[in-house]
Structures are given as structure tokens and as C-alpha cells.
Amino acid sequence: MDMRKLVGENFARIRRAKGLSQERVAEISGFSQQYISGLERGSRNPTILSLYELATALGVSHVELVQPLSGEVVSLD
């Protein structure tokens, strides 16, 4: 799995677990709903600052967005 896909999957999983819509996260974070949708699909390449701001909007550490689930292998390609 590549890093963009990992971040997108983690973001979507955490967002859903917190009961937040993409639209609500967009309101909280200041990013557009289209950006968040692209992030979740793995088509966005967020900066470190974006990861921090998105994690803050979800109320989690930025590390949770980049941390593989146990047993996952991540490619930086």
C-alpha cells in the first residue's frame, strides 16, 4: 500500500468512527469537501502541515494518519 492510500484510509476510518461527515470535517478544518474526498480516495498528496491540521480537526495525533495497521506494509512510491 502506498502512503497516500494509507493516509486516506486512516483518515476515512477515523472520521467515520467519530461520526463525522466529510462536510463537517471540511467546516472544522477549513479544507474543502472535495479535498477531503480526494484525500480519502488516495489521490491527494498532503503536506506535513495539512496532515497536522486534518488530524487536529479529527481530534487525533497526526501519527494516527500515517501509522499502518498491524501487519500492513507501506511503500513510499
C-alpha positions as CSV (number, residue, x, y, z in Angstrom):
1,M,0.0,0.0,0.0
2,D,1.4,3.4,-0.8
3,M,1.5,6.3,1.7
4,R,-1.3,8.4,0.1
5,K,-3.7,5.4,0.2
6,L,-2.7,4.7,3.8
7,V,-3.4,8.2,4.9
8,G,-6.7,8.3,3.1
9,E,-7.9,5.0,4.6
10,N,-6.8,6.0,8.1
11,F,-8.5,9.4,7.7
12,A,-11.8,7.9,6.5
13,R,-11.8,5.2,9.2
14,I,-11.2,7.7,12.0
15,R,-13.7,10.2,10.5
16,R,-16.4,7.6,10.4
17,A,-15.6,6.3,13.9
18,K,-16.1,9.8,15.2
19,G,-19.4,10.1,13.4
20,L,-18.3,13.0,11.2
21,S,-19.3,13.6,7.6
22,Q,-16.8,14.9,5.1
23,E,-18.7,18.1,5.0
24,R,-18.4,18.6,8.8
25,V,-14.7,17.9,8.7
26,A,-14.4,20.5,5.9
27,E,-16.1,23.0,8.1
28,I,-13.9,22.3,11.1
29,S,-10.6,22.1,9.2
30,G,-11.0,24.8,6.5
31,F,-10.3,22.3,3.7
32,S,-12.9,21.8,1.0
33,Q,-15.1,18.7,1.0
34,Q,-13.6,17.9,-2.5
35,Y,-10.1,17.9,-1.0
36,I,-11.2,15.6,1.8
37,S,-12.8,13.3,-0.7
38,G,-9.7,13.2,-2.8
39,L,-7.6,12.6,0.3
40,E,-9.8,9.6,1.3
41,R,-9.5,8.2,-2.2
42,G,-5.7,8.4,-2.0
43,S,-5.5,10.9,-4.9
44,R,-4.1,13.8,-2.8
45,N,-0.6,14.1,-1.5
46,P,-1.0,16.1,1.7
47,T,1.8,18.2,3.2
48,I,3.0,17.7,6.8
49,L,1.2,20.8,7.8
50,S,-2.0,19.6,6.1
51,L,-1.7,16.3,7.9
52,Y,-1.3,18.1,11.2
53,E,-4.3,20.4,10.5
54,L,-6.5,17.5,9.4
55,A,-5.6,15.4,12.4
56,T,-6.4,18.3,14.7
57,A,-9.8,18.6,13.1
58,L,-10.4,14.9,13.9
59,G,-9.0,15.3,17.4
60,V,-6.2,12.8,16.9
61,S,-2.5,12.8,16.6
62,H,-1.0,13.3,13.1
63,V,0.8,10.0,13.7
64,E,-2.5,8.1,13.6
65,L,-3.0,9.2,10.0
66,V,0.4,7.8,8.8
67,Q,0.6,4.7,11.0
68,P,0.0,1.4,9.3
69,L,-2.4,-1.1,10.9
70,S,-0.6,-4.1,12.3
71,G,0.8,-6.3,9.5
72,E,0.4,-3.7,6.8
73,V,3.4,-2.9,4.6
74,V,3.7,0.6,3.2
75,S,5.5,1.7,0.1
76,L,6.8,5.3,-0.3
77,D,6.5,5.1,-4.1
